[in-house]
Amino acid sequence: MATIVAVLEQRDGALRKGAIELLAAARQLADQCGATVDALVCAAGDVAGIDTLGAAGADRVLVAKHADFATYCPDGIVATVASLPAPRAVLVAATATGKDLAPRIAARVGGPCGMDVTAVSIEGDAVRVTRPVYAGKAIQTVDLSGVAVVAVRPSAYQAVSAGKAGAVESVAVPEFTRRLTVTGVSRPEQEAIDIAEARVVIAGGRGLGDPKHFALLEQLGAAFGGEAAVGASRAVVDAGWIGHGAQVGQTGKTVAPELYFAIGISGAIQHLAGMRTARTIVAINRDKDAPIFKVADYGIVGDLFEIVPALTEAIRQARS
C-alpha cells in the first residue's frame, strides 16, 4: 500500500505545534489515494506527545533515535527518510528548518520539490500543489510526479480528529556523514510564541512611531490569553525596534494565523506576501487609502493609540 510520510519537527523533546497541522495535510492526501500515513519523528531521546499522533491522523509513528538529533541534523534525517520504502509523497512543514530540509530530501530521493505550499491533493498519478507566487499576487498550481517532497505552509491546514492506530515503532538510523554541525543555539531571554505557529498574530509597523509603543501590541496579545504573538513589518525590524524573528513578509516569515492584526502597517507588497493567507485580517491605520485595506477583512481608520487600548479592553471583557 502507498504511504505518505510526514516528517514532524521536535525541539528539546517536544513536538512543534505545526506537527499536528502537517499530519492533517498528510491524512487528507492519504485518504484521496488510499494510502497510509507514517509520522516520522527524529530525536535524541523520548518525545512528549507522540501518543496523540494517531488521533491526529497517523497510522504509524516511526521514531528514529540518534544522539546527533539533539540538534538539527539534516544529513541524518535525510538518510532516515531515504531508508524507508519509497513513499507516494514526503511532507515537511515550511518552517526555517523545513525549507532547508525539503530540497535535501528531494535531491536524495530523486523527486520534485514543492515549497511553501498552501494546498496539496492527488491528481491522477501526480501530487498537485498550490502555492502563492510573485509576492502573493498570483497562485500557482503544479503537478509533481514521482516521489513528491512538499513543504506545507504552517497553519495552512487545521488539525483533524482521525482516530487512527498511531502504533509507535522504532526505525534504525542508517550510517550517514554529518556535514552540518550546530555549534550553539541562542534564544531570547523570554521565550515567546513563534509568529509562524501562533493562532493570533499582532503586527506593528512604522505607524507606531516609537519602539516603546510595541507595548500596546503586547498588551493586546496578552488579552488573548497566551494565544497571540507580536510581529512586525520589515521597516521597523530594519530600524532595530524589534528582532528579525518577528518580521512578517517576503524576506521574513510567512504566517497564516486564524486572526492577523496589521497595526500601523501601510501594506507594502513585500509584507502582504507574508500574511495575506491569514484567515481573518484586521487593519488599523489612520490613512484610509493605505494598501493594507485592500486585503483586510475588517478595516479601522483612525488613531491606533486610541483604538488599540479600547480593543484590548473589549477583548479582555469578552474573554472574562
VEXVO-555701 format. One record per residue: residue in one letter; x, y, z of N, C-alpha, C in turn. Coordinates in steps of 0.05 Angstrom, whole numbers, padded with zeros to 5 digits, always signed. Atoms other than C-alpha are relative to their C-alpha. Example, Ala and Ser with C-alpha at 12.3 -4.5 7.8 and 13.67 -1.06 7.14 Angstrom:
A+00018-00024+00000+00246-00090+00156+00018+00024+00000/S-00016-00024-00001+00273-00021+00143-00015+00022+00014/
//
This chain:
M+00017-00024+00000+00000+00000+00000+00017+00025+00000/A-00015-00025+00001+00024+00070-00016+00001+00014+00027/T-00004-00013-00026+00050+00113+00041+00005+00029-00004/I-00008-00029-00002+00052+00187+00057+00016+00003+00025/V-00018-00005-00023+00110+00205+00102-00001+00029+00009/A-00001-00027-00011+00103+00266+00147+00023+00002+00019/V-00024-00003-00017+00169+00288+00177-00007+00022+00021/L+00009-00019-00021+00150+00321+00243+00023+00012+00015/E-00022-00013-00015+00194+00372+00278-00005-00002+00030/Q+00000-00001-00029+00211+00367+00351+00023+00018+00009/R-00022-00016-00011+00252+00412+00395+00001-00006+00030/D-00005+00006-00029+00281+00392+00463-00021-00020+00011/G+00017+00021-00009+00237+00331+00466-00030+00006+00000/A+00028-00007+00003+00171+00365+00449-00006+00005-00029/L+00008-00005+00027+00134+00365+00383-00007+00029-00005/R+00008-00027+00007+00127+00432+00348-00030+00001-00006/K+00029-00003+00005+00056+00459+00341-00008-00008-00028/G+00006+00005+00027+00058+00452+00266-00001-00030-00007/A+00000+00029+00005+00066+00376+00272-00028-00010-00005/I+00028+00009+00003-00009+00365+00281-00012+00010-00026/E+00011-00011+00025-00026+00411+00223+00011-00015-00024/L-00012+00015+00022+00023+00375+00178-00013-00027-00003/L+00013+00026+00001-00009+00309+00196-00028+00002-00013/A+00027-00005+00012-00077+00338+00175+00003+00000-00030/A-00005-00001+00029-00048+00352+00106+00006-00028-00011/A-00008+00028+00008-00017+00282+00102-00025-00018+00000/R+00023+00017-00002-00082+00250+00125-00020+00005-00024/Q+00017-00007+00022-00123+00286+00072+00011-00012-00026/L-00012+00010+00024-00074+00267+00018-00002-00030-00001/A+00001+00029-00001-00072+00194+00040-00028-00010-00005/D+00028+00009+00004-00148+00188+00042-00008+00003-00030/Q+00007-00004+00029-00151+00213-00031+00010-00023-00017/C-00013+00021+00016-00106+00157-00056+00001-00027+00013/G+00001+00026-00014-00120+00101-00007+00027-00008+00012/A-00026+00005-00012-00052+00108+00026-00001+00001+00031/T-00003-00003-00029-00029+00104+00098+00019+00023+00007/V-00017-00022-00009+00006+00158+00138+00020-00009+00021/D-00022+00005-00019+00073+00148+00172+00010+00026+00010/A-00011-00024-00012+00093+00203+00220+00029-00007+00010/L-00028+00006-00007+00169+00204+00226+00010+00022+00019/V-00011-00018-00020+00200+00235+00288+00028-00008+00006/C-00028+00005-00005+00275+00241+00293+00009+00016+00025/A-00007-00013-00025+00301+00255+00363+00023-00015+00014/A-00022+00013-00015+00358+00241+00411-00011-00017+00023/G+00012+00015-00022+00311+00214+00465-00030-00001-00003/D+00029+00001+00001+00238+00209+00484-00012+00026-00008/V+00014-00024+00009+00189+00258+00454-00028+00000+00011/A+00027-00002-00011+00127+00281+00490-00021+00004-00022/G+00023-00005+00018+00061+00277+00453-00002-00019-00023/I+00002+00018+00023+00076+00221+00404-00024-00019+00002/D+00023+00017-00004+00019+00181+00435-00026+00013-00011/T+00024-00014+00010-00030+00234+00408-00001+00001-00031/L-00002-00003+00029-00008+00228+00335-00019-00017-00015/G+00020+00017+00012-00055+00171+00319-00027+00015-00003/A+00025-00015+00001-00115+00214+00337+00001+00023-00020/A-00003-00022+00019-00086+00269+00292+00003-00009-00029/G-00001+00009+00028-00082+00224+00231+00021-00020-00007/A-00022+00018+00007-00021+00178+00235-00008-00029+00004/D+00004+00029-00003-00029+00104+00221+00023-00013+00015/R-00023+00009-00015+00041+00092+00246+00017+00024+00008/V-00018-00020-00009+00090+00134+00286+00028-00013+00000/L-00027+00011+00002+00162+00119+00267+00019+00018+00015/V-00019-00015-00017+00213+00141+00319+00028-00008-00006/A-00028+00005+00006+00285+00147+00297+00017+00014+00021/K-00016-00012-00021+00333+00159+00355+00030-00001-00007/H-00029-00002+00005+00405+00183+00347+00010+00024+00016/A-00011-00022-00017+00450+00226+00391+00002+00026-00016/D-00003-00024+00016+00460+00275+00333-00026+00015-00003/F+00026-00013+00003+00386+00290+00332-00007+00019+00024/A+00004-00019-00022+00394+00331+00396-00002+00028-00010/T+00002-00026+00014+00403+00390+00349-00008-00007-00029/Y+00009+00004+00028+00381+00399+00276+00023-00015-00015/C-00020+00017+00015+00416+00345+00235-00012-00009-00026/P+00013+00007+00025+00392+00346+00163+00011-00025-00013/D-00012+00023+00013+00441+00293+00140-00011-00026+00011/G+00012+00023-00013+00414+00243+00190-00029-00004-00007/I+00029+00002+00006+00341+00259+00176-00003-00009-00029/V+00002+00007+00029+00351+00254+00100+00007-00030-00003/A-00008+00028+00002+00387+00187+00108-00023-00018+00011/T+00021+00016-00011+00330+00161+00151-00024-00001-00018/V+00022+00000+00019+00276+00183+00102+00006-00017-00024/A-00007+00015+00024+00314+00152+00044+00001-00030+00006/S-00001+00028-00007+00319+00086+00082-00028-00013+00001/L+00027+00010-00001+00243+00079+00084-00009-00009-00027/P+00011+00008+00026+00204+00042+00029-00011+00025-00014/A+00007-00024+00016+00191+00092-00027-00029+00009+00005/P+00027-00009-00005+00131+00134-00006-00012+00014-00025/R+00013-00015+00021+00080+00168-00051+00008+00030+00002/A-00009-00028-00005+00100+00235-00020+00012+00003+00027/V-00012-00006-00026+00141+00264+00036-00008+00029+00006/L+00008-00027-00008+00113+00324+00073+00016+00010+00024/V-00014-00014-00023+00151+00373+00118-00014+00027+00004/A+00011-00026-00005+00129+00438+00150+00019+00021-00013/A-00016-00021+00013+00152+00501+00112+00010+00020+00021/T-00013-00017-00020+00189+00528+00173+00029+00005-00010/A-00028-00006+00008+00261+00553+00172+00015-00026-00004/T-00014+00026+00003+00287+00482+00182-00013-00017-00022/G+00014+00015+00020+00234+00451+00138+00008+00009-00028/K-00007-00010+00027+00252+00496+00079+00029-00008-00007/D-00028+00010+00005+00325+00474+00088-00001-00030-00005/L+00000+00029+00002+00306+00401+00094-00013-00011-00025/A+00015+00011+00023+00256+00392+00037+00017-00004-00025/P-00016+00005+00025+00304+00403-00022+00022-00021+00004/R-00020+00021-00005+00355+00358+00012-00012-00027-00004/I+00013+00025+00003+00305+00302+00015-00006-00005-00029/A+00006+00004+00029+00283+00314-00057+00024-00008-00016/A-00024+00007+00015+00354+00311-00082+00008-00029+00006/R-00008+00027-00007+00366+00246-00044-00018-00021-00013/V+00019+00020+00011+00303+00210-00068-00005+00004-00030/G+00003-00005+00028+00306+00240-00137-00027+00008-00009/G+00028-00009+00006+00237+00272-00135-00001+00030-00001/P+00004-00029+00001+00209+00341-00147-00007+00011+00027/C+00004-00012-00026+00200+00391-00091-00019+00024-00003/G+00019-00023-00001+00142+00439-00077+00004+00015+00026/M-00006-00016-00024+00158+00496-00029-00023+00019+00007/D+00020-00020-00010+00112+00540+00014-00028-00005-00011/V+00025+00009+00012+00051+00501-00007-00024+00006+00019/T+00023-00005-00017-00018+00521+00018-00022-00021-00004/A+00019+00021+00005-00057+00462-00011+00013-00022-00016/V-00011+00023+00014-00039+00392-00034-00021-00021-00004/S+00020+00020+00006-00080+00338-00068+00011-00020-00020/I-00008+00020+00020-00077+00278-00114-00015+00006-00026/E+00011-00004+00027-00089+00288-00189+00011-00021-00019/G-00010+00022+00016-00083+00223-00227+00024-00013+00013/D-00025+00012-00011-00012+00197-00218+00018+00021+00013/A-00016-00022-00010+00013+00265-00194-00010+00010+00027/V+00008-00015-00024+00013+00303-00129-00002+00029-00008/R+00005-00027+00009-00017+00371-00143+00003+00019+00024/V-00005-00019-00021+00007+00430-00101-00008+00028-00009/T+00007-00028+00006-00018+00502-00097+00017+00018+00018/R-00018-00018-00015+00028+00558-00075-00002+00028-00011/P+00000-00028+00009+00029+00634-00077+00027+00007-00013/V-00025-00009+00014+00080+00666-00125-00002+00030-00005/Y-00001-00029+00006+00102+00736-00144-00010+00016+00024/A+00007-00014-00025+00097+00760-00072-00030-00002+00006/G+00028+00005-00007+00027+00730-00066-00020+00012-00020/K+00018-00012+00019-00001+00766-00127-00013-00020-00019/A+00012+00021+00017-00015+00701-00163+00002-00027+00014/I+00000+00026-00012-00030+00629-00145+00009-00020-00022/Q-00010+00020+00019+00009+00573-00179-00008-00028+00007/T+00007+00028-00004-00014+00502-00188+00020-00017-00016/V-00021+00016+00012+00039+00449-00202-00006-00029+00006/D+00002+00028-00003+00034+00374-00213+00028-00012+00003/L-00026+00012-00006+00092+00335-00183-00002-00030-00004/S+00000+00029+00005+00108+00265-00209+00022-00013+00016/G-00020+00014-00016+00150+00212-00175-00005+00003+00029/V+00002-00004-00029+00164+00217-00101+00000+00030+00006/A+00002-00029-00004+00139+00287-00087+00008+00008+00029/V-00007-00011-00026+00170+00326-00030-00013+00028+00003/V+00017-00024-00002+00124+00381-00005+00004+00013+00027/A-00003-00016-00024+00138+00436+00045-00026+00016+00004/V+00027-00012-00004+00069+00457+00073+00002+00024+00019/R-00001-00024-00016+00060+00527+00099-00014-00004+00027/P+00013+00003-00026+00046+00528+00174-00028+00013+00001/S+00028-00009-00003-00028+00538+00192-00017-00001-00025/A+00016+00003+00024-00050+00522+00121-00022-00021+00004/Y+00019+00020-00006-00087+00462+00149-00008+00001+00029/Q+00010+00002-00027-00130+00454+00211+00004-00029+00010/A-00003+00026-00011-00118+00396+00258-00026-00016-00004/V+00023+00017+00004-00164+00336+00247-00001-00020+00023/S+00004+00022-00020-00192+00282+00292-00005-00025-00016/A+00001+00023+00018-00177+00218+00254-00004-00027+00014/G+00003+00025-00015-00174+00164+00307+00013-00024-00013/K-00015+00022+00012-00122+00122+00271+00016-00015+00022/A-00014+00017-00019-00079+00069+00304+00023+00014+00014/G-00022-00015-00012-00018+00111+00314+00020-00018+00014/A-00018+00019-00013+00023+00050+00332+00029+00010-00002/V-00028-00011+00000+00094+00071+00353+00020-00022-00006/E-00021+00019+00008+00152+00035+00320+00027+00014-00001/S-00028-00011+00002+00227+00045+00324+00011-00006-00027/V-00014+00005+00026+00266+00053+00259+00029+00006+00004/A-00029-00003-00003+00340+00047+00252+00009+00024-00017/V-00012-00022+00015+00381+00107+00231+00024-00011-00014/P-00023+00011+00014+00429+00086+00176+00024+00018+00004/E-00025-00015-00002+00501+00108+00175-00001+00024-00019/F+00000-00024+00016+00510+00179+00150+00024+00017+00007/T-00021-00019-00006+00563+00232+00145-00012+00027+00007/R+00011-00026-00008+00546+00295+00183+00017+00022-00011/R-00014-00023+00013+00565+00355+00141-00007+00026+00012/L+00009-00025-00013+00528+00407+00182-00001-00005+00030/T-00001+00003-00029+00541+00416+00256-00010+00026+00013/V+00010-00023-00015+00502+00462+00302+00018+00004+00025/T-00019-00005-00022+00552+00493+00350-00013+00014+00024/G+00013-00013-00023+00502+00530+00393-00027+00011-00009/V+00027-00011+00005+00431+00556+00399-00004+00024+00018/S+00005-00025-00016+00415+00627+00421-00030+00005+00000/R+00029-00006-00002+00345+00641+00447-00004+00026+00016/P+00006-00024-00015+00313+00704+00474-00002-00007+00030/E+00002+00006-00029+00314+00711+00550-00028-00008+00007/Q+00027+00007-00005+00239+00709+00549-00012-00014-00024/E+00010+00015+00022+00211+00654+00505-00028+00011-00008/A+00025-00009+00011+00154+00679+00461-00011-00020-00020/I+00012+00017+00020+00106+00643+00415+00011+00008-00027/D-00009-00005+00027+00135+00636+00345-00023+00011-00016/I+00021-00012+00015+00095+00681+00299-00010-00020-00022/A+00009+00019+00020+00093+00624+00248-00018-00021+00011/E+00016+00020-00012+00057+00580+00298-00024+00011+00016/A+00020-00012-00017+00012+00629+00334-00028+00000-00013/R+00028-00001+00010-00064+00627+00327-00008+00029-00007/V+00005-00028+00004-00065+00703+00331+00027+00015-00003/V-00024-00016+00004-00011+00750+00303-00007+00029+00000/I+00004-00029-00002-00009+00824+00322+00025+00014-00010/A-00024-00011+00012+00039+00860+00276-00001+00031+00000/G-00001-00029-00001+00062+00932+00282+00020+00011-00021/G-00017-00012+00020+00094+00979+00232+00009+00028+00009/R-00011-00026-00006+00123+01049+00227-00021+00019+00012/G+00021-00016-00012+00056+01078+00247+00000+00001+00030/L-00002-00001-00029+00073+01061+00319+00017+00023+00009/G-00015-00024-00006+00123+01118+00317+00024-00004+00018/D-00022+00003-00019+00169+01091+00371+00000-00029+00009/P+00000+00028-00009+00193+01021+00393-00014-00005+00026/K+00013+00004-00025+00165+01032+00462-00030-00005-00003/H+00029+00004+00004+00095+01031+00433-00007-00029-00008/F+00006+00028+00004+00102+00957+00417-00012-00012+00026/A+00012+00008-00025+00080+00951+00490-00031-00002-00004/L+00029+00001+00006+00009+00966+00464-00008-00026-00013/L+00005+00024+00014+00013+00906+00419+00003-00024+00018/E-00004+00021-00020+00039+00862+00475-00024-00002+00019/Q+00023+00000-00017-00019+00883+00518-00024-00012-00014/L+00021+00011+00016-00067+00866+00462+00003-00030-00002/G-00005+00028+00002-00034+00799+00454-00006-00015+00026/A+00006+00012-00026-00039+00785+00529-00030-00004+00004/A+00029+00002-00003-00114+00797+00524-00011-00026-00012/F+00008+00025+00013-00118+00734+00481+00008-00025+00016/G-00005+00023-00017-00093+00691+00538+00022-00018-00009/G-00023+00016+00008-00026+00667+00511-00002-00013-00027/E+00003+00012+00026-00051+00650+00441+00012+00018-00022/A-00008-00019+00020-00021+00711+00407+00031+00005+00000/A-00028-00007+00002+00048+00731+00382+00002+00028-00014/V-00004-00026+00011+00075+00800+00364+00019-00001-00024/G-00017+00000+00023+00102+00810+00294+00005+00029-00009/A-00008-00027+00008+00128+00869+00254+00005+00000-00030/S-00008-00003+00028+00140+00897+00185+00030+00003-00002/R-00029-00001+00004+00209+00899+00154+00012+00027+00009/A-00011-00026-00006+00216+00974+00164+00008+00003+00030/V-00007-00003-00028+00214+00970+00240+00021-00019+00009/V-00022+00018-00005+00258+00909+00241+00027+00012-00008/D-00025-00013+00010+00310+00945+00199+00008+00023+00018/A-00006-00022-00018+00304+01004+00247+00010-00009+00027/G-00009+00011-00026+00322+00958+00305-00020+00002+00022/W+00021-00002-00021+00256+00966+00341-00006-00027+00012/I+00008+00027-00009+00245+00891+00346+00018-00020-00015/G-00018+00020+00012+00284+00827+00329-00010-00011-00026/H+00007+00010+00026+00285+00796+00260-00019-00024+00001/G+00018+00023-00003+00248+00735+00286-00029+00008-00001/A+00028-00010+00001+00185+00778+00288-00008+00010-00027/Q+00006-00012+00026+00189+00801+00216-00019-00017-00017/V+00019+00014+00018+00130+00782+00172+00003+00012-00028/G-00003-00011+00027+00139+00787+00097+00017-00018-00018/Q-00015+00015+00020+00176+00764+00035+00028-00007+00010/T-00026+00006-00010+00243+00769+00070+00000-00007+00029/G+00002+00009-00028+00217+00749+00138-00015-00027+00001/K+00015+00025-00003+00168+00695+00159-00027+00002-00013/T+00026+00002+00012+00105+00673+00124-00019-00011+00021/V+00018+00009-00021+00046+00666+00171-00028-00003-00011/A+00027+00004+00008-00025+00641+00164-00018-00005+00024/P+00015+00004-00024-00059+00651+00231-00030+00002-00004/E+00029-00003+00002-00133+00649+00245-00007+00030+00000/L+00006-00028-00002-00130+00723+00261+00026+00016-00001/Y-00024-00017+00004-00080+00776+00238-00007+00029+00003/F+00004-00029-00003-00077+00848+00262+00024+00014-00013/A-00021-00017+00013-00038+00897+00218-00005+00028+00012/I+00004-00025-00014-00029+00958+00262+00022+00020-00007/G-00019-00020+00009+00004+01020+00234+00018-00010-00023/I-00015+00012+00023+00026+00980+00173-00014+00009-00026/S+00012-00010+00025+00014+01011+00104-00009-00022-00018/G+00007+00022+00017+00014+00945+00067+00016-00002-00025/A-00017+00004+00023+00074+00942+00021-00002-00029-00010/I+00004+00027+00012+00072+00882-00027+00017-00021+00014/Q-00018+00020-00013+00131+00850+00009-00012-00009+00026/H+00013+00008-00025+00092+00850+00074-00024-00018-00006/L+00024+00015+00007+00028+00825+00042+00007-00029-00008/A-00008+00027+00008+00067+00765+00014+00002-00019+00024/G-00004+00016-00023+00078+00741+00085-00025-00005+00017/M+00023+00002-00018+00008+00748+00114-00027-00001-00014/R+00027-00003+00013-00047+00752+00062-00016-00026+00000/T+00015+00025-00002-00065+00678+00072-00012-00004+00028/A+00013+00001-00026-00087+00693+00144-00030-00002-00005/R+00028+00005+00004-00159+00671+00153-00017+00026+00004/T+00014-00025-00004-00183+00738+00180+00021+00022+00005/I-00020-00022-00003-00144+00804+00173-00014+00025+00009/V+00010-00025-00011-00158+00866+00214+00022+00021-00003/A-00020-00022+00005-00123+00931+00193-00009+00024+00016/I+00005-00025-00014-00117+00993+00236+00021+00020-00010/N-00018-00019+00012-00088+01054+00202-00015+00027-00003/R+00013-00026+00002-00101+01129+00201-00004+00009-00029/D+00003-00007+00029-00093+01131+00124-00020-00018-00013/K+00022+00016+00012-00158+01109+00092+00008-00012-00027/D-00008+00010+00026-00121+01097+00026+00023-00020+00002/A-00023+00019-00004-00068+01050+00056-00006-00026-00015/P+00004+00025+00015-00059+00988+00012-00009-00024+00017/I+00007+00022-00017-00069+00943+00072-00030-00005+00001/F+00029+00003-00001-00144+00957+00070-00011-00016-00024/K+00010+00015+00024-00149+00923+00001-00001-00030+00006/V+00000+00029-00006-00134+00855+00033-00013-00006+00027/A+00012+00003-00027-00165+00867+00102-00029-00009-00002/D+00028+00007-00002-00230+00833+00121-00015+00022+00016/Y+00012-00022-00016-00242+00889+00172+00021+00022+00001/G-00018-00023-00001-00211+00958+00169-00010+00022+00019/I+00007-00021-00018-00210+01012+00222+00018+00024-00006/V-00015-00024+00006-00189+01082+00201-00001+00018+00024/G+00000-00017-00024-00166+01123+00260+00027-00001+00014/D-00024-00002-00016-00114+01135+00314+00004-00026+00015/L-00005+00026-00013-00084+01068+00335+00004+00003+00030/F-00005-00004-00029-00065+01098+00403-00026+00003+00016/E+00026+00001-00013-00139+01105+00418-00014-00027-00005/I+00015+00025+00008-00164+01043+00381+00011-00025+00014/V-00012+00024-00011-00115+00991+00407-00007-00004+00029/P+00008+00004-00028-00126+01003+00482-00030-00007+00003/A+00028+00006-00002-00201+01003+00471-00006-00028-00009/L+00004+00027+00010-00197+00939+00431+00010-00021+00021/T-00011+00018-00021-00153+00907+00485-00020-00004+00022/E+00019+00002-00022-00203+00923+00539-00025-00015-00008/A+00024+00015+00009-00261+00897+00497+00005-00030-00002/I-00006+00029+00002-00226+00831+00485+00003-00012+00028/R-00001+00010-00027-00210+00824+00559-00027-00005+00012/Q+00027+00003-00010-00282+00835+00577-00015-00024-00013/A+00013+00022+00015-00306+00786+00523+00010-00027+00009/R-00012+00026-00008-00259+00732+00549-00003-00006+00030/S+00002+00003-00029-00273+00743+00623-00025-00016+00007/
//
